[in-house]
């Protein structure tokens, strides 16, 4: 172990509060601050070319052109960019990102969008079609996630209900805002807390940050599922909601939703199942005979869920569904203003105006795919995932983390997995790097069910592992970045780097 590695290991044992204080002090030392800035700028300069590939190839606009471009010219430029970008995902080289991708399906959704491009559910009197589509998408999704069983014998105001959002992050944030307001009004909680496993999506941290909720993270077990015992210990009188994922993004495993939600039910607090990834896969996987534990409203302790229509629901980006057990709980999501001189104002989600065309596209995708279509897509995805898992496990030195269904995380005991990921990048693959532990994952979509894709992945992965093993001294370009992000103890430095990265995205 060299000195830098030893120092990092020692620093990782220092309490986070002390590390944060030390980091603030060090960042105020001019010499260190200048050195950090130089290193950061150098790293970002290496990334900038890849992020801005159209510089010098297409015109750049940092102000309005004196005369507007012809529509044909605009479409030609966009077409050129689309062709270049399609090559990166159409043949199945990308983890997640594009979940359907068939040309006929895309063309169909584009036609639906064109028909509804002017609609806005904020003006329900002008576009009642938009509210029809939204209500039916919510109802169909709820029915898929156990609403029929949950609603049986209950009054209509206790039925599963919900709304559409712009994506999984907004669905999660809406639910957390709802629990905050519900707990404040019904329980008098003014210092709310949520308890989530370390694997839960950062959208929960974002909600905590925005809405003044204290986030309490608990560890996952050796199987990468939420630790029920640790969750129980973390609950306090200020806890408003517990979190579980079905499945979690990093490792693709399903948390023990039944035990967690029952824990919440007995304590009289909320429980949210994040099924953004699995909401449109797991119900059909269960029907196909795969071992899917209960995770939805069939469990009495589950009080809300999120499920993304724009992932495995195969709708256009970006729509998602957030669901609640009863209209009483959902009402805390709504916003109303009654004293504005402009008249009464109300909106169900964060946005005021919303793109009715995307809502229509979600509806069109659901009704045109139908149960048979989702069953067939899920069967092909899970069969492909089984092929990939067997292939990964057959490569010496690699192992699959946990027991995933279709989001497959894998690590290595004897090679740098980030270098393996970088080698896969040279072969065209775009995979997701994970931390704690170091791993890589592939989210299997319909793009990967095309003939030969799974076999090509395993062949390229074997070659990548062999290359890394044969060239241990090769540093690569992105592998060190992932390694640093996984091990650097000063998380504020990493946060600063990410902010500068986002600044870079906005550079013309």
KAVENVEN-V922259 format. One record per residue. N is the residue number from 1. RES is the residue in three letters. BURIAL is # if it has 9 or more other ideal C-beta (glycine too) atoms within 8 Angstrom, else .. Layout:
N:RES:BURIAL + N:RES:BURIAL
//
This chain:
1:UNK:. + 2:UNK:. + 3:UNK:. + 4:UNK:. + 5:UNK:. + 6:UNK:# + 7:UNK:. + 8:UNK:# + 9:UNK:# + 10:UNK:. + 11:UNK:# + 12:UNK:. + 13:UNK:. + 14:UNK:# + 15:UNK:. + 16:UNK:. + 17:UNK:. + 18:UNK:. + 19:UNK:# + 20:UNK:# + 21:UNK:. + 22:UNK:# + 23:UNK:# + 24:UNK:# + 25:UNK:. + 26:UNK:# + 27:UNK:# + 28:UNK:. + 29:UNK:. + 30:UNK:. + 31:UNK:. + 32:UNK:# + 33:UNK:# + 34:UNK:. + 35:UNK:. + 36:UNK:# + 37:UNK:. + 38:UNK:. + 39:UNK:. + 40:UNK:# + 41:UNK:. + 42:UNK:. + 43:UNK:# + 44:UNK:# + 45:UNK:. + 46:UNK:. + 47:UNK:# + 48:UNK:# + 49:UNK:. + 50:UNK:. + 51:UNK:. + 52:UNK:. + 53:UNK:. + 54:UNK:. + 55:UNK:. + 56:UNK:. + 57:UNK:. + 58:UNK:. + 59:UNK:. + 60:UNK:. + 61:UNK:. + 62:UNK:. + 63:UNK:. + 64:UNK:. + 65:UNK:. + 66:UNK:. + 67:UNK:. + 68:UNK:. + 69:UNK:. + 70:UNK:. + 71:UNK:. + 72:UNK:. + 73:UNK:. + 74:UNK:# + 75:UNK:. + 76:UNK:. + 77:UNK:# + 78:UNK:. + 79:UNK:. + 80:UNK:# + 81:UNK:# + 82:UNK:. + 83:UNK:. + 84:UNK:. + 85:UNK:. + 86:UNK:. + 87:UNK:. + 88:UNK:# + 89:UNK:# + 90:UNK:# + 91:UNK:. + 92:UNK:# + 93:UNK:. + 94:UNK:# + 95:UNK:# + 96:UNK:# + 97:UNK:. + 98:UNK:# + 99:UNK:# + 100:UNK:# + 101:UNK:# + 102:UNK:. + 103:UNK:. + 104:UNK:. + 105:UNK:# + 106:UNK:# + 107:UNK:. + 108:UNK:# + 109:UNK:# + 110:UNK:. + 111:UNK:. + 112:UNK:# + 113:UNK:# + 114:UNK:. + 115:UNK:. + 116:UNK:# + 117:UNK:. + 118:UNK:. + 119:UNK:# + 120:UNK:# + 121:UNK:# + 122:UNK:. + 123:UNK:. + 124:UNK:# + 125:UNK:. + 126:UNK:. + 127:UNK:# + 128:UNK:. + 129:UNK:# + 130:UNK:# + 131:UNK:# + 132:UNK:. + 133:UNK:# + 134:UNK:# + 135:UNK:. + 136:UNK:# + 137:UNK:# + 138:UNK:# + 139:UNK:# + 140:UNK:# + 141:UNK:# + 142:UNK:# + 143:UNK:. + 144:UNK:. + 145:UNK:# + 146:UNK:# + 147:UNK:# + 148:UNK:. + 149:UNK:. + 150:UNK:# + 151:UNK:# + 152:UNK:. + 153:UNK:. + 154:UNK:. + 155:UNK:. + 156:UNK:. + 157:UNK:. + 158:UNK:# + 159:UNK:# + 160:UNK:# + 161:UNK:# + 162:UNK:# + 163:UNK:# + 164:UNK:# + 165:UNK:# + 166:UNK:# + 167:UNK:# + 168:UNK:# + 169:UNK:# + 170:UNK:# + 171:UNK:# + 172:UNK:# + 173:UNK:# + 174:UNK:# + 175:UNK:# + 176:UNK:# + 177:UNK:# + 178:UNK:# + 179:UNK:# + 180:UNK:# + 181:UNK:# + 182:UNK:# + 183:UNK:# + 184:UNK:# + 185:UNK:. + 186:UNK:. + 187:UNK:. + 188:UNK:. + 189:UNK:# + 190:UNK:. + 191:UNK:. + 192:UNK:# + 193:UNK:# + 194:UNK:# + 195:UNK:# + 196:UNK:# + 197:UNK:# + 198:UNK:# + 199:UNK:# + 200:UNK:# + 201:UNK:# + 202:UNK:. + 203:UNK:# + 204:UNK:# + 205:UNK:. + 206:UNK:# + 207:UNK:# + 208:UNK:# + 209:UNK:. + 210:UNK:. + 211:UNK:# + 212:UNK:. + 213:UNK:# + 214:UNK:# + 215:UNK:# + 216:UNK:# + 217:UNK:. + 218:UNK:# + 219:UNK:. + 220:UNK:# + 221:UNK:. + 222:UNK:. + 223:UNK:. + 224:UNK:# + 225:UNK:# + 226:UNK:# + 227:UNK:# + 228:UNK:# + 229:UNK:. + 230:UNK:# + 231:UNK:# + 232:UNK:. + 233:UNK:. + 234:UNK:# + 235:UNK:# + 236:UNK:. + 237:UNK:. + 238:UNK:# + 239:UNK:# + 240:UNK:# + 241:UNK:# + 242:UNK:# + 243:UNK:# + 244:UNK:# + 245:UNK:# + 246:UNK:# + 247:UNK:# + 248:UNK:# + 249:UNK:# + 250:UNK:# + 251:UNK:# + 252:UNK:# + 253:UNK:# + 254:UNK:# + 255:UNK:# + 256:UNK:# + 257:UNK:# + 258:UNK:# + 259:UNK:. + 260:UNK:# + 261:UNK:# + 262:UNK:# + 263:UNK:# + 264:UNK:# + 265:UNK:# + 266:UNK:. + 267:UNK:. + 268:UNK:. + 269:UNK:# + 270:UNK:# + 271:UNK:# + 272:UNK:# + 273:UNK:# + 274:UNK:# + 275:UNK:# + 276:UNK:# + 277:UNK:# + 278:UNK:# + 279:UNK:# + 280:UNK:# + 281:UNK:# + 282:UNK:# + 283:UNK:# + 284:UNK:# + 285:UNK:# + 286:UNK:# + 287:UNK:. + 288:UNK:# + 289:UNK:. + 290:UNK:. + 291:UNK:. + 292:UNK:# + 293:UNK:. + 294:UNK:. + 295:UNK:# + 296:UNK:# + 297:UNK:# + 298:UNK:. + 299:UNK:# + 300:UNK:. + 301:UNK:# + 302:UNK:# + 303:UNK:# + 304:UNK:# + 305:UNK:# + 306:UNK:# + 307:UNK:# + 308:UNK:# + 309:UNK:# + 310:UNK:# + 311:UNK:# + 312:UNK:# + 313:UNK:# + 314:UNK:# + 315:UNK:# + 316:UNK:# + 317:UNK:. + 318:UNK:. + 319:UNK:# + 320:UNK:# + 321:UNK:# + 322:UNK:# + 323:UNK:# + 324:UNK:# + 325:UNK:# + 326:UNK:# + 327:UNK:# + 328:UNK:. + 329:UNK:# + 330:UNK:# + 331:UNK:. + 332:UNK:# + 333:UNK:# + 334:UNK:# + 335:UNK:. + 336:UNK:. + 337:UNK:. + 338:UNK:. + 339:UNK:. + 340:UNK:. + 341:UNK:. + 342:UNK:. + 343:UNK:. + 344:UNK:. + 345:UNK:. + 346:UNK:. + 347:UNK:# + 348:UNK:. + 349:UNK:# + 350:UNK:. + 351:UNK:. + 352:UNK:. + 353:UNK:. + 354:UNK:# + 355:UNK:. + 356:UNK:# + 357:UNK:# + 358:UNK:# + 359:UNK:# + 360:UNK:# + 361:UNK:# + 362:UNK:# + 363:UNK:# + 364:UNK:# + 365:UNK:# + 366:UNK:# + 367:UNK:. + 368:UNK:. + 369:UNK:# + 370:UNK:. + 371:UNK:. + 372:UNK:. + 373:UNK:# + 374:UNK:# + 375:UNK:# + 376:UNK:. + 377:UNK:# + 378:UNK:# + 379:UNK:# + 380:UNK:# + 381:UNK:# + 382:UNK:# + 383:UNK:# + 384:UNK:# + 385:UNK:# + 386:UNK:. + 387:UNK:# + 388:UNK:# + 389:UNK:# + 390:UNK:. + 391:UNK:# + 392:UNK:# + 393:UNK:# + 394:UNK:. + 395:UNK:# + 396:UNK:. + 397:UNK:# + 398:UNK:# + 399:UNK:# + 400:UNK:# + 401:UNK:# + 402:UNK:# + 403:UNK:. + 404:UNK:# + 405:UNK:# + 406:UNK:# + 407:UNK:# + 408:UNK:# + 409:UNK:# + 410:UNK:# + 411:UNK:# + 412:UNK:# + 413:UNK:. + 414:UNK:. + 415:UNK:# + 416:UNK:# + 417:UNK:# + 418:UNK:# + 419:UNK:# + 420:UNK:# + 421:UNK:# + 422:UNK:# + 423:UNK:# + 424:UNK:# + 425:UNK:# + 426:UNK:. + 427:UNK:# + 428:UNK:. + 429:UNK:# + 430:UNK:# + 431:UNK:# + 432:UNK:# + 433:UNK:# + 434:UNK:# + 435:UNK:. + 436:UNK:. + 437:UNK:. + 438:UNK:# + 439:UNK:# + 440:UNK:# + 441:UNK:# + 442:UNK:# + 443:UNK:# + 444:UNK:# + 445:UNK:# + 446:UNK:# + 447:UNK:# + 448:UNK:# + 449:UNK:# + 450:UNK:. + 451:UNK:. + 452:UNK:. + 453:UNK:# + 454:UNK:# + 455:UNK:# + 456:UNK:. + 457:UNK:# + 458:UNK:# + 459:UNK:. + 460:UNK:# + 461:UNK:# + 462:UNK:# + 463:UNK:# + 464:UNK:# + 465:UNK:# + 466:UNK:. + 467:UNK:# + 468:UNK:# + 469:UNK:# + 470:UNK:. + 471:UNK:. + 472:UNK:. + 473:UNK:. + 474:UNK:. + 475:UNK:. + 476:UNK:# + 477:UNK:. + 478:UNK:# + 479:UNK:# + 480:UNK:# + 481:UNK:# + 482:UNK:# + 483:UNK:# + 484:UNK:# + 485:UNK:# + 486:UNK:# + 487:UNK:. + 488:UNK:# + 489:UNK:# + 490:UNK:# + 491:UNK:# + 492:UNK:# + 493:UNK:# + 494:UNK:# + 495:UNK:. + 496:UNK:# + 497:UNK:# + 498:UNK:. + 499:UNK:. + 500:UNK:# + 501:UNK:# + 502:UNK:. + 503:UNK:. + 504:UNK:# + 505:UNK:. + 506:UNK:. + 507:UNK:. + 508:UNK:.
//
